[in-house]
Amino acid sequence: MEFVIVWTMLELLFALILIVALGFVSAVFFEAYRRKNNHAHVEAPAIFEDPKSLKQVRCPSIFDPAEKYISLIVPAFNEELRLPGALEETMNYLQQRAAKDKSFSYEVVIVDDGSVDETKRVAFEFVKKYSVDNVRVILLGKNHGKGEAIRKGMLHSRGELLLMLDADGATKVNDAEKLENQIHAAAKEEFKFGDSPASNSSFRISDIPIAAFGSRAHLEEKALATRKWHRNFLMKGFHLVVLLAAGPGIRDTQCGFKMFTRAAARKLFTNIRLNRWCFDVELVYLCKWFRIRMIEISVNWSEIPGSKVNPLSIPNMLWELVLMSVGYRTGMWQIRS
């Protein structure tokens, strides 16, 4: 009798596990199918407003010719405390470069991802201070995720080079020159251009698809000793899941400091579908698909209090990685050239 009861309980347990597994698989395929056109990005009205004249400024497109040398895209969600210091440091750096090199032009695009604090007010104070030509703000209205905020900024930037960087200033903005120099070197190496601009007057860095990934991999040993436990868990876990989802190539996919040429950004950010933490992994996958050259460069990084990453982010990360794997490997997520 006891054997029958135990056997019945095992059968019920197996049936329950099977039902849950089938439900999970069904949910994955349903969500992957639902997102197959998600690269048509959120159609929030991307219009820049000049706070001085209150006139609307034409919103550029990634498909337009570049008007600036570099664009810096800063996603911001409830960053009223950390944003001012990071922006002041960024603007000081950019102004110093512009003073030394009259050909250097720039813009900073702040994307407010549905903040409920004073992030919008802080951002517009910088527009008033530095002009709408140099600092612009995109308001997404509600929170969509860091991936969507960066995508929106990339798709409406004017630079030949486009740099994404976090609002907390964890990576010093002058490290942009490391990525910038490597991109220029890679372009010359790949296309065998000389150092003199006169050697090929039609050469534009914006036309060559290259991606430079800032990396904290060289800090890994120190980070393990000083970083919070859940961030160590995420870092180690990602080494494994990135290999499974996107393959090898980039050791640190999650550093928020990345630079793209305009040609690379056009291909990548018109295709990404993940809105939150794992969009970086999707960028690696798409770089490989398009055969865009990837360069990983060590950058200075320090942990700033107030991080939005927490243990509750883990299930969402795993969910997005599963969606990405299913979406691309089943052919549901078509990549447009």
Phi, psi and chi 1 to 4 in degrees:
 res  aa     phi    psi   chi1   chi2   chi3   chi4
   1 MET       -  -45.1 -173.9   68.2  175.8      -
   2 GLU   -61.7  -38.2  -69.3 -179.1   -0.1      -
   3 PHE   -61.5  -42.3  174.7   78.6      -      -
   4 VAL   -63.0  -41.8  172.9      -      -      -
   5 ILE   -63.7  -45.8  -66.2  174.3      -      -
   6 VAL   -61.9  -44.5  171.5      -      -      -
   7 TRP   -61.8  -41.1 -178.1 -106.4      -      -
   8 THR   -63.7  -41.0  -57.4      -      -      -
   9 MET   -65.1  -39.5  -68.9  178.7   64.7      -
  10 LEU   -64.3  -40.0  -71.6  173.6      -      -
  11 GLU   -62.5  -43.3  -74.6 -177.6  -33.7      -
  12 LEU   -64.7  -40.5  -70.4  172.8      -      -
  13 LEU   -63.8  -44.7  179.8   61.4      -      -
  14 PHE   -61.8  -42.7  176.9   77.2      -      -
  15 ALA   -62.7  -40.0      -      -      -      -
  16 LEU   -65.0  -44.3 -179.3   61.1      -      -
  17 ILE   -61.7  -42.1  -67.2  172.6      -      -
  18 LEU   -63.1  -42.9 -174.8   61.1      -      -
  19 ILE   -63.5  -44.3  -69.1  170.3      -      -
  20 VAL   -63.4  -43.2  171.2      -      -      -
  21 ALA   -62.8  -45.6      -      -      -      -
  22 LEU   -63.7  -39.2  -72.1  173.3      -      -
  23 GLY   -62.9  -41.5      -      -      -      -
  24 PHE   -65.5  -45.8  177.1   76.0      -      -
  25 VAL   -61.6  -42.5  170.7      -      -      -
  26 SER   -62.4  -41.9  -61.3      -      -      -
  27 ALA   -63.8  -40.2      -      -      -      -
  28 VAL   -62.4  -49.5  167.6      -      -      -
  29 PHE   -65.8  -37.7  -85.2   85.0      -      -
  30 PHE   -64.0  -45.8  173.4   79.9      -      -
  31 GLU   -69.3  -38.1 -177.6   63.2   15.4      -
  32 ALA   -62.5  -41.5      -      -      -      -
  33 TYR   -65.8  -40.6 -179.7   80.0      -      -
  34 ARG   -62.7  -31.0 -169.0 -178.1   69.4   83.1
  35 ARG   -92.7    7.5  -67.9 -163.0 -167.6 -167.8
  36 LYS   -62.9  -25.2   70.6  174.6 -175.9  175.3
  37 ASN  -109.1   18.6  -65.0  -42.6      -      -
  38 ASN   -68.8  -15.7 -159.5   45.8      -      -
  39 HIS   -73.5   -1.7   56.3  -61.1      -      -
  40 ALA   -77.3   14.7      -      -      -      -
  41 HIS    30.6  161.9   68.6   94.2      -      -
  42 VAL   -63.7  126.3  175.4      -      -      -
  43 GLU   -89.3   51.2  -68.9  -60.4  -26.0      -
  44 ALA   -69.1  141.2      -      -      -      -
  45 PRO   -63.4  107.7   19.6  -28.6      -      -
  46 ALA   -89.6   78.4      -      -      -      -
  47 ILE  -122.3  130.9  -63.6  172.4      -      -
  48 PHE   -91.6  135.4  -59.1  105.2      -      -
  49 GLU  -113.6  129.1 -174.9  179.1  -86.5      -
  50 ASP   -78.3  113.3 -174.3  -18.6      -      -
  51 PRO   -67.4  -16.3   24.5  -33.0      -      -
  52 LYS   -81.8  -48.9  -68.4 -176.5  178.8  178.6
  53 SER   -96.4  -12.5   65.1      -      -      -
  54 LEU    61.6   16.6  -61.8 -178.4      -      -
  55 LYS   -86.6  147.8  -67.9 -178.7  179.0  178.6
  56 GLN   -84.2  136.8  -68.4 -176.6  -18.3      -
  57 VAL  -103.4  138.3  179.3      -      -      -
  58 ARG   -55.5  135.2 -172.5 -171.8   74.1   85.3
  59 CYS   -86.6  119.6 -178.6      -      -      -
  60 PRO   -73.8  168.4   29.4  -34.2      -      -
  61 SER  -126.9  150.3  166.8      -      -      -
  62 ILE   -62.1  -17.3 -167.8   68.7      -      -
  63 PHE   -86.3   -9.9  -66.2   99.0      -      -
  64 ASP   -77.9  157.2  -63.5  -24.4      -      -
  65 PRO   -62.7  150.2  -20.6   31.8      -      -
  66 ALA   -65.6  141.2      -      -      -      -
  67 GLU  -114.2  -17.4  -61.3  175.5   15.7      -
  68 LYS  -124.1  161.9  -60.7  -80.2 -171.9  178.0
  69 TYR   -74.5  -43.1  173.4   66.8      -      -
  70 ILE  -141.0  140.7 -169.7  168.7      -      -
  71 SER  -116.0  136.7  -64.2      -      -      -
  72 LEU  -112.7  120.0  -73.9   75.9      -      -
  73 ILE  -104.0  122.3  -68.1   84.9      -      -
  74 VAL  -120.1  105.0 -176.3      -      -      -
  75 PRO   -76.8  139.5   30.0  -33.3      -      -
  76 ALA  -140.7  123.9      -      -      -      -
  77 PHE  -131.4  110.7  176.0   62.7      -      -
  78 ASN    53.7   56.0  -66.9  -19.1      -      -
  79 GLU  -115.8   30.8  -67.5  -72.3    0.4      -
  80 GLU   -61.1  -27.7   64.5  171.7  -36.8      -
  81 LEU   -87.1  -40.5  -61.3  179.3      -      -
  82 ARG   -90.1  -24.6  -57.8 -166.1  -62.9  177.5
  83 LEU   -65.2  -43.4 -171.9   60.5      -      -
  84 PRO   -57.4  -46.9  -25.7   36.0      -      -
  85 GLY   -63.2  -43.3      -      -      -      -
  86 ALA   -65.3  -40.0      -      -      -      -
  87 LEU   -69.9  -39.0  -77.6 -178.7      -      -
  88 GLU   -61.0  -45.0  -77.1  -69.0   -2.4      -
  89 GLU   -62.2  -41.9 -179.0  179.4  -36.4      -
  90 THR   -64.6  -46.4  -62.7      -      -      -
  91 MET   -66.7  -38.8  -64.3  -52.4  -61.9      -
  92 ASN   -60.5  -43.3  -71.2  -22.4      -      -
  93 TYR   -63.0  -47.2  164.9   76.4      -      -
  94 LEU   -65.3  -40.2  -66.1  170.9      -      -
  95 GLN   -66.2  -37.7  -72.5 -175.1  -42.8      -
  96 GLN   -64.3  -42.3  -72.3  172.4   11.9      -
  97 ARG   -64.2  -41.7  -78.7 -164.9   65.3  175.8
  98 ALA   -65.0  -34.3      -      -      -      -
  99 ALA   -68.7  -34.4      -      -      -      -
 100 LYS   -80.1  -31.7  -66.7  177.4 -177.8  176.8
 101 ASP  -129.6  105.4 -179.5    0.6      -      -
 102 LYS   -66.2  -17.9  -62.1  -56.3  178.7 -176.5
 103 SER   -84.9   -9.1   66.6      -      -      -
 104 PHE   -79.2  121.6  179.2   79.9      -      -
 105 SER  -128.1  151.8   57.8      -      -      -
 106 TYR  -152.6  165.9   64.5   87.7      -      -
 107 GLU  -150.0  151.2   67.7  171.0  -10.1      -
 108 VAL  -116.7  123.8  175.7      -      -      -
 109 VAL  -110.7  111.1  179.9      -      -      -
 110 ILE   -95.5  124.7  -53.6  162.5      -      -
 111 VAL  -109.5  107.8 -172.5      -      -      -
 112 ASP   -82.6  109.9 -176.9   -5.7      -      -
 113 ASP   -89.8   58.1 -172.3   23.5      -      -
 114 GLY    73.1   36.0      -      -      -      -
 115 SER   -63.4  147.6  -60.5      -      -      -
 116 VAL  -111.7    5.2  -65.3      -      -      -
 117 ASP  -103.9 -147.8   63.6   -3.8      -      -
 118 GLU   -98.3   24.0  -66.3  -62.4  -49.0      -
 119 THR   -58.1  -43.2  -63.8      -      -      -
 120 LYS   -59.5  -45.5  175.2 -177.9  174.3 -179.1
 121 ARG   -62.8  -44.8  176.3 -173.2   58.6   78.8
 122 VAL   -59.6  -45.2  169.8      -      -      -
 123 ALA   -61.9  -44.2      -      -      -      -
 124 PHE   -70.5  -23.9  -86.2  109.3      -      -
 125 GLU   -63.3  -36.1  -75.2  177.1   -3.1      -
 126 PHE   -73.4  -32.1  -81.4   84.5      -      -
 127 VAL   -63.3  -44.8 -178.6      -      -      -
 128 LYS   -63.4  -37.5  -68.4  176.2 -176.6  177.7
 129 LYS   -74.9  -37.7 -176.3  175.6 -179.1  179.7
 130 TYR  -114.5   -0.4  -65.4  100.6      -      -
 131 SER    85.7  151.7   85.3      -      -      -
 132 VAL   -71.3  -14.6   74.4      -      -      -
 133 ASP   -74.9  -28.3 -175.1   53.6      -      -
 134 ASN  -102.8  -27.9  -69.5  -34.0      -      -
 135 VAL  -132.3  126.8 -178.3      -      -      -
 136 ARG  -130.7  152.3  -64.2 -178.2  166.8 -171.9
 137 VAL  -124.9  129.1  179.5      -      -      -
 138 ILE  -109.5  128.7  -62.9  176.9      -      -
 139 LEU  -105.5  118.2  -55.3  174.4      -      -
 140 LEU   -84.2  -11.3  -65.8 -170.1      -      -
 141 GLY    86.2  -52.3      -      -      -      -
 142 LYS  -136.0  164.6   65.2  177.4 -177.2  178.0
 143 ASN   -74.5  121.8  179.8 -110.7      -      -
 144 HIS  -111.3  -23.0  -66.0  -77.5      -      -
 145 GLY   121.1  156.6      -      -      -      -
 146 LYS   -59.9  -39.9 -179.1 -179.7  177.9 -179.1
 147 GLY   -60.9  -43.5      -      -      -      -
 148 GLU   -68.1  -38.1 -178.6   57.9   40.1      -
 149 ALA   -62.9  -44.5      -      -      -      -
 150 ILE   -68.0  -40.8  -70.6  174.3      -      -
 151 ARG   -59.0  -45.5  171.3  165.5   54.9  177.7
 152 LYS   -60.7  -44.0 -161.6   70.6  171.2 -178.8
 153 GLY   -63.2  -43.0      -      -      -      -
 154 MET   -62.2  -43.1  -69.9  -77.7  177.0      -
 155 LEU   -70.2  -13.7  -66.7  178.8      -      -
 156 HIS  -126.2   34.9  -62.1  -65.9      -      -
 157 SER  -106.3  164.1  -65.5      -      -      -
 158 ARG  -115.2    2.6  -63.5  174.7  -72.1  168.7
 159 GLY   -82.9  154.9      -      -      -      -
 160 GLU   -70.1  -37.8  -68.7 -171.9   67.3      -
 161 LEU  -114.5  141.1  -62.4  175.2      -      -
 162 LEU  -125.5  120.0  -63.8   92.4      -      -
 163 LEU  -111.6  125.5  173.5   70.6      -      -
 164 MET   -97.9  135.7   53.9  173.3  -89.7      -
 165 LEU  -148.5  150.2   65.7  164.5      -      -
 166 ASP   -76.2  155.2  -68.9  -23.5      -      -
 167 ALA   -73.5  -10.6      -      -      -      -
 168 ASP   -88.5   -8.6   59.6    3.0      -      -
 169 GLY    69.4   27.5      -      -      -      -
 170 ALA   -63.0  -32.8      -      -      -      -
 171 THR  -107.9  130.2  -58.3      -      -      -
 172 LYS   -65.2  133.8  -63.2  -60.5 -179.1 -176.3
 173 VAL   -64.4  -26.6   66.6      -      -      -
 174 ASN   -68.6  -12.3   56.7    5.6      -      -
 175 ASP   -68.4   -9.6  -87.6   -2.8      -      -
 176 ALA   -57.8  -32.0      -      -      -      -
 177 GLU   -66.0  -30.0  -66.9  178.8   50.8      -
 178 LYS   -62.3  -48.4  -66.9 -177.9 -179.6  179.3
 179 LEU   -66.6  -42.6  -81.3   61.7      -      -
 180 GLU   -60.1  -46.8 -179.3 -175.2  -18.0      -
 181 ASN   -64.5  -39.2  -68.1  -22.3      -      -
 182 GLN   -67.3  -36.5  -72.0  -64.6  -40.3      -
 183 ILE   -64.8  -44.4  -74.8  178.3      -      -
 184 HIS   -63.5  -42.2  -81.6  -79.9      -      -
 185 ALA   -64.2  -41.5      -      -      -      -
 186 ALA   -65.2  -38.4      -      -      -      -
 187 ALA   -64.7  -43.2      -      -      -      -
 188 LYS   -66.8  -38.4  -70.1  175.3 -178.2  177.7
 189 GLU   -67.3  -45.0  176.8 -173.1  -34.0      -
 190 GLU   -68.9  -38.1 -173.6  169.2  -15.8      -
 191 PHE  -107.3    3.6  -67.2   91.5      -      -
 192 LYS    56.4   44.9  -65.3 -179.2  168.4   52.4
 193 PHE   -90.2  149.4  -74.2  131.5      -      -
 194 GLY   -80.5  175.5      -      -      -      -
 195 ASP   -74.2  -24.3  -69.4  -31.3      -      -
 196 SER   -83.9  127.9  170.6      -      -      -
 197 PRO   -58.9  -25.7  -21.3   31.9      -      -
 198 ALA   -68.3  -18.3      -      -      -      -
 199 SER   -66.8  -24.8   63.9      -      -      -
 200 ASN  -158.7   94.1 -166.7  -43.0      -      -
 201 SER   -67.6  -17.9   58.3      -      -      -
 202 SER   -89.3   -4.3   64.1      -      -      -
 203 PHE   -67.2  126.6  168.3   71.9      -      -
 204 ARG  -134.3  127.8  -65.5 -161.7   69.3  173.1
 205 ILE   -61.0  -27.6 -165.3   68.4      -      -
 206 SER   -65.8  -20.2   59.4      -      -      -
 207 ASP   -89.4   -4.7  -63.1  -29.0      -      -
 208 ILE  -108.3  117.0  -54.8  164.9      -      -
 209 PRO   -73.7  109.1   24.3  -30.2      -      -
 210 ILE  -142.1  142.2  -59.4  173.3      -      -
 211 ALA  -125.0  131.1      -      -      -      -
 212 ALA  -115.4  123.5      -      -      -      -
 213 PHE  -105.9  116.5  -69.4   70.4      -      -
 214 GLY   -64.2  143.2      -      -      -      -
 215 SER  -135.5  140.8  175.3      -      -      -
 216 ARG  -108.5   13.6  -56.0  157.0  -62.0  178.8
 217 ALA   -59.2  -32.7      -      -      -      -
 218 HIS   -70.0  -13.7   63.0  -66.5      -      -
 219 LEU   -98.8    4.7  -57.8  172.9      -      -
 220 GLU   -58.3  -45.4 -176.3  172.4  -27.7      -
 221 GLU   -63.1  -44.0 -175.5  175.1  -18.3      -
 222 LYS   -67.3  -38.0 -179.1 -179.6  177.9 -179.3
 223 ALA   -63.5  -38.5      -      -      -      -
 224 LEU   -59.0  -31.5  -72.7  172.2      -      -
 225 ALA   -84.8  -24.8      -      -      -      -
 226 THR  -114.8  -21.5   60.5      -      -      -
 227 ARG   -81.8  155.0 -166.6 -176.9  -74.7  167.5
 228 LYS   -61.3  151.1  -65.5  177.5 -178.9  177.9
 229 TRP   -60.3  -39.7   71.7  -92.6      -      -
 230 HIS   -70.2  -28.7   63.0  -92.6      -      -
 231 ARG   -72.3  -36.6  -65.5 -177.3   71.8   92.5
 232 ASN   -62.2  -42.1  -75.6  -26.5      -      -
 233 PHE   -61.0  -45.5  180.0   82.2      -      -
 234 LEU   -63.2  -42.4  -68.0  176.4      -      -
 235 MET   -61.9  -49.2 -179.3  179.9   67.3      -
 236 LYS   -66.7  -41.7  -75.1  -63.9 -175.4 -178.1
 237 GLY   -62.0  -37.4      -      -      -      -
 238 PHE   -68.1  -30.0 -105.4   84.1      -      -
 239 HIS   -55.9  -38.0  -71.5  173.1      -      -
 240 LEU   -78.7  -50.1  174.3   62.0      -      -
 241 VAL   -69.1  -30.7  -65.8      -      -      -
 242 VAL   -66.4  -40.2  168.2      -      -      -
 243 LEU   -59.6  -40.5  -78.9  174.1      -      -
 244 LEU   -72.2  -38.8  -63.5  174.4      -      -
 245 ALA   -87.4  -40.8      -      -      -      -
 246 ALA  -122.7   -8.7      -      -      -      -
 247 GLY    85.1  174.3      -      -      -      -
 248 PRO   -75.7  170.8   29.3  -35.1      -      -
 249 GLY   141.3  -47.4      -      -      -      -
 250 ILE  -121.1  122.3  -60.7  -64.4      -      -
 251 ARG   -73.7  -39.4  -68.5  177.2   62.0 -164.8
 252 ASP  -119.9   93.8 -179.3    9.9      -      -
 253 THR   -81.0  -20.9   60.4      -      -      -
 254 GLN   -94.8   -0.3  -59.7  -49.2  111.4      -
 255 CYS   -62.7  131.5 -179.6      -      -      -
 256 GLY   -83.6   24.8      -      -      -      -
 257 PHE  -125.1   96.7 -157.6   75.9      -      -
 258 LYS  -137.5  145.1  -61.7  178.4  176.9   67.0
 259 MET  -126.1  140.0 -176.2  178.8  -72.6      -
 260 PHE  -132.5  144.5  -51.4   89.5      -      -
 261 THR   -72.7  162.5   61.4      -      -      -
 262 ARG   -61.3  -38.2 -166.0  168.6 -174.2   82.6
 263 ALA   -64.2  -40.4      -      -      -      -
 264 ALA   -67.5  -45.3      -      -      -      -
 265 ALA   -61.4  -37.8      -      -      -      -
 266 ARG   -61.2  -43.1 -173.5 -177.7  -59.8  122.4
 267 LYS   -71.2  -43.4  -70.7  177.3  178.7  -70.3
 268 LEU   -74.2  -49.7  -62.9  172.0      -      -
 269 PHE   -85.3   -3.7  -70.5   95.2      -      -
 270 THR   -90.5   -1.1   53.8      -      -      -
 271 ASN  -119.2  -24.4  -82.2  -69.4      -      -
 272 ILE   -66.1  143.8   64.6  169.0      -      -
 273 ARG  -117.8  -18.6  -69.0  168.5  169.3   84.9
 274 LEU   -81.3  134.0  -61.1 -177.8      -      -
 275 ASN   -96.7  -20.6  -64.8  -23.6      -      -
 276 ARG  -116.5 -132.8  -63.1 -168.3  179.6  -86.5
 277 TRP   -66.1  -28.1  -59.0  110.6      -      -
 278 CYS   -92.0    7.3  -71.8      -      -      -
 279 PHE   -62.1  -26.7   80.4   98.3      -      -
 280 ASP   -62.0  -39.7  -56.1   84.6      -      -
 281 VAL   -66.9  -39.2 -178.4      -      -      -
 282 GLU   -64.0  -35.0 -171.4  177.3    9.7      -
 283 LEU   -60.3  -41.6  -74.6  173.2      -      -
 284 VAL   -62.6  -45.6  173.6      -      -      -
 285 TYR   -58.8  -45.3 -179.8   90.4      -      -
 286 LEU   -69.2  -35.9  -70.9  169.9      -      -
 287 CYS   -58.4  -42.5  -80.6      -      -      -
 288 LYS   -67.2  -40.1  -68.4 -178.4  177.4 -178.0
 289 TRP   -64.0  -42.2 -164.4   91.1      -      -
 290 PHE   -83.5   -6.1  -77.1  113.7      -      -
 291 ARG    59.5   40.0  -63.8 -176.4  179.1  178.1
 292 ILE   -81.3  129.5  -67.8  172.5      -      -
 293 ARG   -64.5  129.1 -177.3  167.1  179.8  176.5
 294 MET  -111.0  136.3  -65.2 -175.5  -68.4      -
 295 ILE  -126.2  131.9  -49.8  166.5      -      -
 296 GLU  -108.4  124.3 -171.9  168.4   12.8      -
 297 ILE  -127.0  130.4  -58.3  132.7      -      -
 298 SER   -66.2  134.9  -62.4      -      -      -
 299 VAL  -129.3  158.6  -65.5      -      -      -
 300 ASN   -76.4  135.6  -64.3  -56.0      -      -
 301 TRP  -147.3  141.7 -177.8   88.5      -      -
 302 SER  -140.0  142.8   56.9      -      -      -
 303 GLU   -76.0  127.7 -174.1  167.4   -4.3      -
 304 ILE  -106.9  131.4  -53.2  -63.7      -      -
 305 PRO   -57.3  144.9  -24.1   33.7      -      -
 306 GLY   105.4   14.4      -      -      -      -
 307 SER   -59.1  143.5  171.8      -      -      -
 308 LYS   -85.2   -8.7  -56.1  -63.8 -171.7  -62.1
 309 VAL   -80.0  130.3  179.7      -      -      -
 310 ASN  -148.3  171.9   57.5   66.1      -      -
 311 PRO   -56.2  -27.5  -27.5   35.9      -      -
 312 LEU   -70.3  -13.2  -63.7  178.2      -      -
 313 SER   -73.7  -22.5  -55.6      -      -      -
 314 ILE   -59.2  -51.2  -61.5  171.9      -      -
 315 PRO   -58.8  -38.6  -23.6   34.3      -      -
 316 ASN   -65.5  -39.5 -177.2   65.7      -      -
 317 MET   -61.5  -47.8  -69.8  176.4  173.3      -
 318 LEU   -62.9  -41.1  -64.5  175.1      -      -
 319 TRP   -59.7  -45.8  172.6 -108.4      -      -
 320 GLU   -66.8  -36.6  -75.2 -158.2  -33.9      -
 321 LEU   -66.8  -38.8  -74.0  171.8      -      -
 322 VAL   -64.1  -44.2  170.6      -      -      -
 323 LEU   -59.4  -44.0  -75.0 -179.8      -      -
 324 MET   -62.5  -45.6 -171.6 -170.4   85.3      -
 325 SER   -61.9  -46.0  -63.0      -      -      -
 326 VAL   -67.4  -44.2  170.6      -      -      -
 327 GLY   -59.7  -46.8      -      -      -      -
 328 TYR   -79.5  -38.8  -75.7  121.0      -      -
 329 ARG   -77.1  -20.7  -72.3  170.1 -176.6  170.7
 330 THR   -91.3   -9.3   60.9      -      -      -
 331 GLY    84.5    3.0      -      -      -      -
 332 MET   -65.8  -36.1  -82.4 -169.0  -75.8      -
 333 TRP   -94.6  100.3  -68.9    6.9      -      -
 334 GLN   -82.6  138.2  -64.2  -67.3  -43.6      -
 335 ILE  -100.1  125.5  -59.8  175.1      -      -
 336 ARG   -98.0  138.5   57.6 -174.2  180.0 -173.7
 337 SER   -85.0      -  -59.7      -      -      -
